[in-house]
Every structure is written in C-alpha cells, then in structure tokens.
C-alpha cells in the first residue's frame, strides 16, 4: 500500500473509532468541550482588543479642536463640562453648549442644535435615570444622542443647551471649532474621556482572560486528551506490535479526535458568530459591545475556533503517541508522607499569619506585609494540605464503609487511600482557583478606601442632610427660582464658611421658619447672633462635625438664603433638610437645579467619595465573570479527570452489581469519586479565600460578596453533578453488559 493510502486508512481507523460510544462517550464530550472552551477563550481575548479598538476610534472622534483665540467667532462652540451621577454613584458628564454663530460645530451624536433649555441624553442614561426624572433634570427633553457616536452603547452622556449665556471665563470652558478624527481618546477635554478612563485597560483585561480563561481551557484540553483513553491505548499498542511507528499512532489519534474537536469548534463558532452579529451584552458586567465592533475583525474571530480545533487535534495526537511510546521501567517517585506532612502543617500557620496577625499591626506597614506573607504561604502550602487531608479522610471513609457494610464507601475509600494524588489534584485545582479569585477581587477593592467610607456613611445616615452648590456662578434670581421649585418640600439654609479644617467661624442664614425647624434662634431681620452651646438638631450637628466645622463659632442670621448664596465673598453653599426628618429628595433637588445656568452639585457630607469606588466596583465584575468561568473550567477539568478515572476501572468493578444486588452502588461510588471532591474544593477553597482576605476586605470595598461566592460555588457543583450522572450512567451501562466467565 502506498504511503498516502496507508495514511488515509489509518485516519479512517481513528475516525471510525472516535464515533464509537467508548467510555460512555465521555472522551468524545470532553474533547469537544475542550475545543469549545479553547475557542471561546481565544475569542474572548480577541474580542477585548477589537472592542477596545473600536471604542477608542469613536472616543477619538469626540476630542475638541480648540480655537486659537477666545474671542467670539461665528464658527465657534462654547462648551463647558460638568459632572453628575445617579443614585448608584456612577459619574457621568454633562456638556453645556452655546453656539456662538451659525458655523459652530455640532458635538458628536447630534444632527441638529437643541433649542435653548433643551437636553439630549444618551440612551443608557435615559434608561437608567428614568425613575429619577433624568429627562427633566436639565431642561426639556429633546431626544437621544446617536448611539453610533458614543464610545459604547452603555455610555452615559448629556448635552444641554442652557437658556442663559455660559460663562466664557470659567476655567473648564472651551471654545471649540471642530472635533478631531483620530484624536487622543483619553484627552481630559474630550467628550468621551470619562467613559474611557472608567474602564479596564486592555492589558489588564487580557491578563485576566489569559489567567482565568485560557489557562483553564488548556488544562481541560490536556486532561480531556487522556480521559477514557484505555481502548485508544489498546489500539495504539496493537499498531505498535504490528510494526507501526510514531507516525502511524499519530495518524490514528488524529483521526479519532477529528470529529469531537470539529464539533466543539463548530459549536463555539456558532456562539461567536451570534455574539458578533448583534449588540452583545456581556453577562454580569453591564458592558455592551456595539454592533459591528466584532465584525470588524471577523477574520481574527474566525481563526479562533480553527486554531482551537487544531490545538486539540495536535494535543490528542502528540500526547497520545508520547504516552503510548513510554516503555520506561524507572519507578515513579515514592509517596513521601513526611515531606508532605511538613508542608501541610505550615498551611494553617500561614492562614493564621494572613488572617489574624495583621490585626496586631493596624495602621502600620506591617498590616499589608503580614497579610501578603500569609496569602503567599497559603497558596504554596495548600496542595500539600489537601493531599494529606485527602489521604486521612480516605482511610476514615474506608473504615466507616467496612463497619457499616457500605461497599461504595469501602471501595472508593480504599482506592483514594491507595492513590491520593489523583483526588488531591482534583481538589487542589478548584480550591486554588477559588482562593485566587478571592485574592483578585480583594486586591481590586483595596484601592477604594474613601469610597468604602462614603458607602458606609450613606448606609448609616443616608441623605438626612444634603449640601448643594451651583456649577459655576449663581445669581440671586436663579437661587430664588431654585428655592421656589422646592418650596414646601425641604427646609433650606445657606452656610458661608471657608473650606478646610482651620475654619474658625460658620454663618448660617435662613428664614425664621427654616431656622426654627433646625432648632436655631431667629434674630431680627438683617441681624445675626452667635450660637452658644451645642446645636440642637442632630442633622445639623452631624454635618458640622463631618465638614470640619465642629469646633467653629456658629453665627445665625435672619436673611434670605438666595441673597447670601449669590452675594457671598467666601465659600458658600445651601443645606437642604427634609421637613419630616427623613432623606432629602435628591432627584427633585437636582431637577430644581436647572434654574441655574449649569445645574447643581448635590452631596451628603460623608458620601462625597462614593463615585470614586463605582468604577472599581464595575471593573471587579470583569474579574468576577472571568473568575467564575475559569472556576467552571477548572471544575470541568477535575470532574472529567475524576469521571474518566472512575470509568477506566468500570470493568473491574462490574461484578459488584452481582454482589450487591443492583446498580445503586455505582451511583454512590460515582458521587463519592466525582462530585464530593468538587464539593470539598468549592467549600474549602472559598472558606480559605474569604478568611485569608478578611484583613483586606475589612479596610476596603468588599468585592468578595456572598452572592458571588454562592454563584461560583453553585456552578462548580452543577458541573460536578453533571459529571456524576454521566459517570454513573456509563458505569451502569458497562456493568449491565458484564457476564461471569468472560475474562473481564
């Protein structure tokens, strides 16, 4: 037979074998799953680059071209930015517009000028702010910004054409003659710079995807190649005996893996194509990839399933041929319990160092250092601790099964006691993944101390008092209109004081009704009196303490807050209180702020830094998403390995059906061998991860939430339950075919 003919025959032999239901088809399924996982992991990495490239192109088109002179010109747009946020704290930009002539450039996303007093909103801002009256907050709602001009469909942005002239002398005001194409998207004056700055860098996202998606997918591929390979090894041994070499075994393995690899890659290709053809909402993160962003690099996405399928084929052929070719008589390394015991004994020591010792070094450099030492030590010693614990538990399970006459416990316990490394590897991979996920989220939240304090403040005190300042200048008439819009809804006083902890005096002015509502004296009109003793109203007293004015001299004046607010020489603000003592209606206060040229800034005294932690919270969802997907893949690695090892001994264990009188013993054995290790890994891994990161999460934004732990742990157990059922079904099918005396 010619060489090409022989190659075709060997490929056909492998292809035919791959279509048979060997080992309960677990080998076929695991290879297909590996190809699909590898395809999706590669596509995720590619999609990050494609989506970010498209976002930066659109964001670059929003960079303004500034005029050479600030003198009014007919082709100039006066544009002044302000910041605002919704109830969830996510900050966004509001651009106030004033075209200075008919040639003024339209900002990106508008096809006509709004009338004075009108506002355009991005679709996401209009949707998320609907229950807060965002459409009426800045003026009359005129329409939506073209989503194709936004950095991404989830961007929150507003354009407002004020009905009064903008302050051209304001530091942030810009005289714009056009908008650049291909400008720097991170330019501090760009329309979209805030959206770009609030998201992960491409490098960070790619690193997380490689560590949490691609690496577990590669591990799944390696395990899948050797899963259920007993009959494949027999075929290749026969080929070797008949004179076949490495090339022959390679071709058989290639043919056998072709169908499952192609099936997994094809399924992944369908999923990738479906995600590319529409606006893709990334689960859990709230991020939306615009329609067409992924299609721009269709060739790169199309190459991902092809590359993944080829990688699975090569891994199956190369690893299979290499495994079959081994004929070494060198003994394997002996099980050395003393060394493992020493390493395992250090694990609880490092747990103590990482979780408890930092308390003795609070507010010193020793706090993070001791926690870091403990965390690194736990990660290094955890595999040894798992191996020792596995062997110890196996012996107890075996003894318990012998005493109670439970064959499933007896057989599984003895097998694990004889080969603890395999089960230890199952547990270690998932447990270490859970610990690393907790560490990633804990370190992500460690940079948000101010935001945590703000969140705790709002949880405890809410908006019982809110301070209001105008964006830009404020006239007495504008302030009066603002107060008229809130008449009967809130109590308002003005506060005039210098900013900073050295403030020596504070002057509170208001009408008698509002002053008396706060327990303050009401002097004669135009007069002022110094307050003696403590402030009676706890809301006002709390605001004074939180704003550095607790020891300052408080002077109370009977004057119009609007006049004081507009004419004060020092730093001044308005304090707003709910007449019933509850939370201030912040949305209504902000809506009334359209009386001013550029709206108002509303904040609680201890909650000013809340918006600083929102990007960190949103970014952590990427780590949570990729971490959960990675844990599922690691659980798949462990479950496939456990199920494959269990099925490999199915013929030898088949007589148990005759001894025990049924197949229930195999379901129990499959549960103990496949699902129980994953249960232990999920519970133990997250327990260790949560415990060892407590010093970090106690002092920062806690992103290791119970909901995330329950979801990730539940996904691991679902994967384990699926493989439990599959292994049990394969074992029962094998046992049902067993007959005495056949030499099995």
DOLUMRO-35004 format. One record per residue (C-alpha): residue in one letter; y, x, z. Coordinates in steps of 0.1 Angstrom, whole numbers, padded with zeros to 4 digits, always signed. Each point is the difference from the previous one (the first is absolute). Layout:
AYXZ/...
END
This chain:
X+0000+0000+0000/X+0034+0013-0009/X+0025+0009+0027/X+0023-0030-0007/X-0029-0024-0001/X-0013+0014+0033/X+0034-0004+0016/X+0002-0036-0012/X-0035-0007+0014/X+0009+0015+0034/X+0032-0020+0001/X-0019-0032-0008/X-0026+0007+0027/X+0028+0004+0025/X+0019-0031-0013/X-0032-0021+0003/X-0006+0012+0035/X+0035-0008+0010/X-0004-0036-0009/X-0030-0005+0022/X+0004-0015+0035/X-0009+0031+0019/X+0009+0001+0037/X+0012-0035-0001/X+0026+0010-0026/X+0020+0017+0027/X+0002+0031-0021/X+0014-0019-0030/X+0025-0018+0022/X+0011+0031+0019/X+0006+0020-0032/X+0019-0029-0015/X+0021-0003+0032/X+0007+0037+0000/X+0012-0001-0036/X+0022-0030+0008/X+0014+0016+0031/X+0007+0032-0017/X+0017-0018-0029/X+0022-0020+0023/X+0009+0030+0021/X+0011+0020-0031/X+0018-0030-0013/X+0019-0004+0033/X+0012+0036-0002/X+0011-0005-0036/X+0016-0033+0007/X+0022+0016+0027/X+0014+0024-0024/X+0005-0026-0028/X+0017-0026+0023/X+0023+0026+0016/X+0010+0014-0034/X+0009-0035-0013/X+0019-0008+0033/X+0020+0032-0002/X+0009-0007-0036/X+0014-0034+0009/X+0017+0013+0031/X+0016+0028-0020/X+0016-0026-0022/X+0019-0013+0030/X+0019+0032+0008/X+0037-0007-0005/X+0022+0022-0022/X+0032+0005+0020/X+0035-0001-0016/X+0020+0032-0002/X+0029-0017+0018/X+0002-0028+0025/X+0030-0015-0018/X-0009-0036-0012/X-0013+0000-0036/X-0012-0029-0021/X-0035+0016-0004/X-0005+0005+0037/X-0021-0019+0025/X+0010+0003+0037/X-0033-0001+0019/X-0004+0003+0037/X-0035+0000+0018/X-0009-0015+0033/X-0032-0003+0020/X-0018-0031+0014/X-0034-0009+0012/X-0022-0030+0005/X-0018-0011+0032/X-0028+0025-0006/X+0025+0029+0001/X-0005+0013-0036/X+0033+0013-0011/X+0014-0007-0035/X+0032+0006-0019/X+0027-0025-0009/X+0024+0012-0028/X+0035-0017-0001/X+0014+0000-0035/X+0035-0002-0014/X+0004+0006-0037/X+0035+0015-0006/X+0001-0010-0037/X-0020-0016-0029/X-0017+0033-0008/X-0015+0005+0035/X-0038+0007-0002/X-0024-0026+0013/X-0023+0014+0027/X-0038+0002-0008/X-0017-0034+0000/X+0030-0022-0009/X+0008-0015-0034/X+0033-0015+0010/X+0026+0003+0027/X-0004-0022+0031/X+0031-0021+0007/X+0021+0009+0031/X-0020-0010+0031/X-0033+0000-0018/X-0031+0020+0007/X-0031+0012-0019/X-0032+0008+0020/X-0032+0018-0009/X-0030-0023-0002/X-0017+0016+0030/X+0031-0003+0022/X+0006-0036-0010/X-0037-0008+0009/X-0001+0019+0033/X+0034-0011+0012/X-0003-0037-0009/X-0006-0011+0036/X+0030+0020+0011/X+0024-0016-0025/X+0003+0032-0020/X+0012-0019-0031/X+0031-0011+0018/X+0006+0031+0022/X+0024+0018-0023/X+0014-0029-0021/X-0012-0024-0026/X-0034+0008-0015/X+0004+0006-0037/X-0035+0012-0010/X-0026+0027+0001/X+0003+0037-0009/X-0022+0008-0030/X-0032+0013+0015/X-0006+0024-0029/X+0031+0020+0011/X-0012+0004+0037/X-0017+0031+0012/X-0030-0022+0007/X-0006-0038+0003/X+0002+0002+0038/X+0034+0016+0002/X+0026-0019+0021/X+0035+0002-0015/X+0031-0022-0002/X+0031+0001-0023/X+0031-0018+0014/X+0033-0006-0017/X+0024-0005+0028/X+0027-0026-0003/X+0025+0025+0015/X+0010+0034-0012/X-0022+0029+0011/X+0015+0029+0019/X+0002+0028-0026/X+0007+0026+0028/X-0032-0007+0018/X-0020+0032+0002/X-0031-0015-0016/X+0019-0018-0028/X-0009+0012-0035/X+0020-0002-0032/X-0028-0004-0026/X+0003+0004-0037/X-0037-0005-0008/X-0036+0005+0012/X-0020+0031-0009/X-0033+0000-0018/X-0023+0025+0015/X+0023+0008+0030/X-0013+0012+0033/X-0016-0031+0016/X+0004+0014+0035/X+0038+0004-0005/X+0016-0013+0031/X+0024-0022-0020/X-0027-0015-0023/X-0007-0037+0000/X-0037+0006+0007/X+0000+0031+0022/X-0008-0019+0032/X-0032-0014-0015/X-0010+0035-0012/X+0007+0016+0034/X-0019-0026+0020/X-0033+0006-0018/X-0026+0027+0003/X+0004+0031-0021/X-0025+0004-0028/X-0015+0030+0016/X-0006-0018+0033/X-0017-0030-0017/X-0021+0023-0022/X-0011+0021+0030/X-0011-0032+0019/X-0018-0013-0031/X-0019+0032-0005/X-0010+0003+0036/X-0008-0037+0007/X-0012-0012-0034/X-0012+0028-0023/X-0018+0021+0026/X-0021-0029+0014/X-0007-0011-0036/X-0013+0036-0007/X-0022-0002+0031/X-0013-0033-0011/X-0009+0015-0033/X-0019+0029+0016/X-0020-0024+0023/X-0007-0025-0028/X-0015+0027-0022/X-0027+0007+0026/X-0005-0036+0011/X-0033-0016-0009/X-0009+0030-0020/X-0036+0003+0010/X-0015-0013-0032/X+0026+0019-0020/X-0011+0032+0017/X-0037-0008-0008/X+0008-0004-0037/X+0019+0032-0001/X-0028+0018+0019/X-0024-0013-0027/X+0023+0013-0027/X+0001+0034+0017/X-0038+0001+0002/X-0003-0009-0037/X+0022+0030-0008/X+0034-0016-0001/X+0029+0021+0012/X+0034-0007+0015/X+0013-0013-0033/X-0027-0026-0002/X+0006-0012+0036/X+0037+0000-0007/X-0004-0024-0030/X-0023-0023+0019/X+0025-0002+0029/X+0028-0006-0025/X-0018-0029-0017/X-0010-0015+0033/X+0035+0000+0014/X+0017-0011-0033/X-0003-0038+0005/X+0012-0002+0037/X+0028+0025-0006/X+0012-0019-0030/X-0003-0034+0018/X+0021+0013+0029/X+0026+0016-0022/X+0002-0032-0022/X+0006-0022+0030/X+0027+0023+0013/X+0016+0001-0035/X+0002-0039+0000/X+0017+0001+0034/X+0024+0027-0011/X+0008-0018-0032/X+0006-0033+0019/X+0024+0017+0024/X+0018+0017-0029/X+0007-0032-0019/X+0020-0018+0027/X+0023+0007+0029/X-0024+0015+0024/X+0006-0008+0037/X-0015+0029+0020/X-0019-0017+0028/X+0014+0003+0036/X+0029+0023-0010/X+0022-0027-0015/X+0008+0023-0029/X+0000-0014-0035/X-0006+0022-0031/X+0021-0014-0029/X-0017-0014-0031/X-0002+0028-0025/X+0002+0029+0024/X-0037+0007-0002/X-0003-0008-0037/X+0024+0028-0008/X-0028+0024+0009/X-0029-0020-0012/X-0018+0030-0014/X+0001+0017+0034/X-0014-0031+0017/X-0027-0004-0027/X-0011+0036+0006/X-0007-0007+0037/X-0031-0021-0005/X-0012+0023-0027/X+0004+0031+0022/X-0016-0017+0029/X-0030-0011-0019/X-0004+0035-0014/X+0003+0015+0034/X-0027-0023+0014/X-0023+0008-0029/X+0005+0037+0004/X-0004-0002+0038/X-0032-0019-0004/X-0014+0023-0026/X+0011+0033+0016/X-0008-0008+0036/X-0033-0017-0010/X-0012+0030-0020/X+0012+0024+0027/X-0019-0019+0027/X-0031-0002-0020/X+0001+0036-0009/X+0000+0011+0036/X-0033+0016+0010/X+0012+0023+0029/X-0024+0004+0029/X+0028+0012+0022/X+0001-0022+0032/X+0030-0021+0007/X+0023+0009+0029/X-0016-0011+0033/X+0015-0028+0021/X+0020+0019+0026/X+0007-0024+0029/X+0017+0026+0023/X+0027+0008-0025/X+0005-0037-0008/X+0001-0009+0037/X+0027+0026+0006/X+0022-0014-0028/X-0008-0036+0010/X+0010+0007+0036/X+0035+0011-0013/X+0007-0033-0017/X+0008-0020+0032/X+0020+0030+0013/X+0022-0001-0031/X+0002-0038+0003/X+0014+0005+0035/X+0024+0028-0012/X+0013-0022-0029/X+0004-0033+0018/X+0007+0008+0037/X+0014+0035+0003/X+0032-0008-0020/X+0011-0022+0028/X+0006+0030+0022/X+0023+0015-0026/X+0022-0030-0007/X+0033+0008-0018/X-0010+0037-0005/X-0014+0019-0030/X-0034-0001+0018/X-0003-0037-0007/X-0006+0002-0038/X-0017+0034+0003/X-0027-0012+0025/X-0006-0031-0021/X-0004+0020-0031/X-0025+0024+0017/X-0020-0030+0011/X+0000-0017-0034/X-0011+0031-0019/X-0027+0006+0026/X-0013-0036-0002/X-0003+0002-0038/X-0018+0033+0001/X-0025-0009+0028/X-0006-0036-0009/X-0029+0007-0024/X-0019+0019+0027/X+0006-0027+0025/X-0012-0027-0024/X-0032+0021-0007/X-0008+0004+0036/X+0007-0036+0009/X-0021-0011-0030/X-0030+0020+0011/X+0004-0012+0036/X+0002-0037-0010/X-0029+0004-0024/X-0023+0011+0028/X+0010-0029+0022/X-0005-0025-0029/X-0035+0014-0006/X-0009-0003+0037/X+0014-0035+0002/X-0019-0011-0031/X-0032+0014+0014/X+0004-0017+0034/X+0009-0034-0015/X-0024+0002-0030/X+0028-0001-0026/X-0013+0018-0031/X+0034+0001-0017/X+0016+0018+0030/X-0029+0023+0004/X-0002+0011-0037/X+0037+0003-0005/X+0006+0018+0033/X-0028+0025-0006/X+0013+0007-0036/X+0036+0005+0012/X-0012+0022+0029/X-0020+0022-0025/X+0029+0001-0026/X+0033-0006+0019/X+0021+0019-0025/X-0002-0027-0027/X+0012-0028+0023/X+0026+0023+0016/X+0014+0007-0035/X+0002-0038-0006/X+0019-0005+0032/X+0022+0031-0002/X+0015-0008-0034/X+0012-0034+0009/X+0010+0009+0035/X+0020+0030-0012/X+0016-0021-0027/X+0011-0026+0027/X+0015+0027+0022/X+0019+0016-0029/X+0013-0034-0011/X+0014-0006+0036/X+0015+0035+0000/X+0017-0005-0034/X+0016-0032+0012/X+0009+0014+0034/X+0018+0030-0016/X+0017-0024-0025/X+0014-0020+0029/X+0010+0031+0020/X+0033+0003-0019/X+0013-0034+0010/X+0010+0003+0036/X+0034-0016-0004/X-0015-0029-0019/X-0026-0006+0027/X+0026-0002+0027/X+0020-0025-0022/X-0031-0021-0005/X-0008+0000+0037/X+0035-0010+0008/X-0001-0029-0024/X-0034-0011+0013/X+0014-0001+0035/X+0036-0012-0005/X+0002-0014-0035/X+0035-0008-0014/X+0014-0015+0032/X+0032+0019-0009/X+0009+0013-0035/X+0028+0023-0009/X+0018-0007-0033/X+0021+0024-0021/X+0015-0004-0034/X-0010+0020-0030/X+0034+0015-0009/X+0033-0014+0010/X+0005-0034+0016/X+0031-0022+0001/X+0009-0025+0027/X-0004-0029-0025/X-0035+0012-0010/X-0010+0004+0037/X+0014-0035+0007/X-0021-0015-0029/X-0030+0019+0013/X+0004-0015+0035/X+0007-0035-0014/X-0034+0002-0018/X-0017+0007+0033/X+0021-0024+0021/X-0022-0019+0025/X-0031+0022-0008/X+0009+0032+0019/X+0023+0014+0026/X+0021+0028-0013/X+0022+0027+0016/X+0014+0032-0014/X-0006+0034+0015/X+0024+0029-0005/X-0013+0035+0012/X-0005+0035-0013/X-0035+0009-0012/X-0020+0024+0022/X-0012+0006+0035/X+0034+0012+0012/X+0016-0034-0005/X+0022-0006+0031/X+0012-0035-0007/X-0011-0031-0018/X+0022-0030-0009/X-0016-0034-0005/X+0021-0027-0016/X-0007-0036-0006/X+0010-0036+0005/X-0004-0015+0035/X-0030-0021-0010/X-0020+0031-0012/X+0012+0022+0029/X-0011-0026+0026/X-0033-0004-0017/X-0007+0036+0007/X+0012-0002+0036/X+0032+0019-0007/X+0035-0009+0014/X+0025-0015-0024/X+0035+0015+0005/X+0032-0016-0013/X+0004+0000-0038/X+0009+0035-0012/X-0008+0015+0033/X-0029+0022+0011/X-0017+0007+0033/X-0023+0027+0012/X-0034-0012+0010/X-0011+0009+0035/X-0036+0001+0010/X-0031-0006-0021/X-0001-0020-0032/X-0014-0034+0008/X-0017-0008-0033/X-0032+0021-0003/X+0002+0000-0038/X+0035+0016+0000/X-0011+0024+0028/X-0030+0010-0020/X+0021+0006-0031/X+0024+0022+0020/X-0029+0021+0013/X-0016+0004-0034/X+0033+0009-0017/X+0010+0028+0024/X+0027-0022+0017/X-0018-0006+0033/X+0024+0021+0020/X+0031-0007-0020/X+0029-0021+0013/X-0002-0035-0015/X+0033-0018-0008/X+0000-0037-0009/X+0027-0014-0023/X+0008-0036-0010/X+0005+0005-0037/X-0013-0011-0033/X-0031+0021-0010/X+0010-0002-0036/X+0034+0015+0006/X-0014+0028+0022/X-0029+0007-0025/X+0024+0003-0029/X+0028+0020+0016/X-0017+0023+0024/X+0008+0037-0003/X-0032+0011+0018/X-0036-0008-0009/X-0005-0037+0004/X-0028-0025-0005/X-0009-0036+0008/X-0026-0010+0025/X-0019-0032-0007/X-0020-0020+0026/X-0021-0031-0003/X+0016-0028+0022/X-0034-0010+0013/X-0010+0036+0010/X-0026+0003-0028/X+0000+0022-0031/X+0030+0002-0022/X-0006-0016-0034/X+0003+0033-0019/X-0006-0015-0034/X+0029-0025+0005/X+0023+0028+0013/X-0008+0021-0031/X+0006-0030-0023/X+0034-0006+0017/X+0008+0036-0007/X+0008-0007-0037/X+0034-0009+0013/X+0006+0038+0000/X+0003+0019-0033/X-0033+0019+0005/X-0018-0020+0026/X-0009+0010+0036/X-0024+0023+0018/X-0020-0018+0028/X-0021+0019+0025/X-0013-0002+0035/X+0012+0028+0023/X-0035+0015+0005/X-0014-0010-0034/X+0022+0020-0023/X-0027+0024-0010/X-0026-0026-0010/X+0005+0005-0037/X-0008+0037+0003/X-0036-0008+0009/X-0006-0026-0027/X-0006+0026-0028/X-0025+0018+0023/X-0018-0032+0007/X-0002-0009-0037/X-0011+0035-0010/X-0027-0001+0026/X-0016-0029-0018/X-0009+0023-0028/X-0018+0022+0024/X-0017-0031+0015/X-0010-0013-0035/X-0014+0033-0012/X-0015+0007+0034/X-0019-0033+0001/X-0012+0006-0036/X-0011+0035+0009/X-0019-0013+0031/X-0018-0026-0021/X-0010+0028-0024/X-0012+0022+0030/X-0018-0030+0013/X-0016-0004-0034/X-0010+0037+0001/X-0016-0004+0034/X-0017-0033-0008/X-0013+0011-0034/X-0014+0032+0016/X-0016-0019+0029/X-0014-0028-0023/X-0013+0026-0025/X-0017+0020+0027/X-0015-0032+0015/X-0013-0012-0034/X-0014+0035-0007/X-0026-0006+0027/X-0007-0036-0009/X-0035+0007-0013/X-0010+0019+0031/X+0013-0028+0022/X-0014-0029-0020/X-0032-0003+0022/X+0022-0011+0029/X+0001-0035-0017/X-0037-0003+0006/X+0001+0014+0035/X+0030-0022+0012/X-0009-0031-0020/X+0031-0004-0020/X+0030+0016-0017/X+0025-0005+0029/X-0007+0035+0012/X+0016+0014-0032/X+0032-0020+0005/X+0003+0013+0035/X-0007+0036-0011/X+0026-0003-0029/X+0026-0013+0025/X-0006+0029+0024/X-0001+0026-0028/X+0029-0012-0021/X+0023-0024+0018/X-0001+0013+0036/X+0012+0035-0009/X+0030-0015-0017/X+0007-0022+0029/X+0000+0030+0024/X+0021+0020-0025/X+0027-0027-0003/X+0002-0008+0037/X-0002+0036+0011/X+0023+0014-0027/X+0028-0025+0006/X-0004+0002+0038/X+0004+0038-0001/X+0028-0002-0026/X+0020-0026+0020/X-0006+0019+0033/X+0010+0035-0013/X+0031-0013-0018/X+0013-0019+0030/X+0025+0027+0010/X+0016-0002-0035/X+0000-0038-0003/X+0013-0005+0035/X+0032+0019-0009/X+0004-0013-0036/X-0006-0028-0024/X-0036-0011+0006/X-0015-0004-0035/X-0036+0000+0013/X+0001-0037+0005/X-0030-0021+0013/X+0001-0020-0033/X-0004+0032-0021/X-0028+0012+0022/X-0019-0033-0001/X+0004-0003-0038/X-0012+0036-0007/X-0029-0003+0025/X-0009-0034-0015/X-0001+0014-0035/X-0023+0028+0012/X-0024-0025+0016/X+0000-0022-0031/X-0010+0030-0021/X-0027+0008+0025/X-0013-0036+0001/X-0002-0001-0038/X-0021+0032-0001/X-0021-0013+0030/X-0009-0030-0020/X-0007+0020-0032/X-0022+0026+0019/X-0019-0028+0018/X-0006-0019-0033/X-0012+0032-0018/X-0023+0008+0030/X-0015-0035+0001/X-0006+0001-0038/X-0017+0033+0003/X-0021-0011+0029/X-0010-0033-0017/X-0016+0021-0028/X-0019+0023+0023/X-0038-0004+0002/X-0025+0019+0022/X-0020+0027-0016/X+0023+0008-0029/X+0009+0034+0013/X+0036-0008+0006/
END
